[in-house]
């Protein structure tokens, strides 16, 4: 059994303004991707794509999710399915954090190899500077 507490996992910043913690990284041989994300009020993720499918499960907050050419409001307990290679992004248009879990659905063999080499999810290289400047609060509440 593997048990981790999200508060013990070092955060990183991805897609401009998204605070992520990669859960269970490298703990299971066939595990591919599970992230805990925090999107602060009025923040957004840069629209981006991945070759694999993703599912977002909104734990708290509300915002606008865009997948392809479609945008829709999302709220606590919503599940969003994102097809592989679909352009997508999330906007927090509220006064509260959006917190969510993101799961990468079964990737191809090539994607699995990227995850194993630590390249399946790329944090912002300026993460330390962004946090040090106080631009993003990484506190788990």
Secondary structure by P-SEA (a helix, b strand, c coil): cbbbbcccbbbbbcccbbbbbbccccccccccbbbbbbbccccccccccccbbbbbbbcbbbbbbbcccbbbbbcccbbbbbcccccccccccccbbbbbbbbbccccaaaaaaaaaccccccccaaaaaaaacccccccc
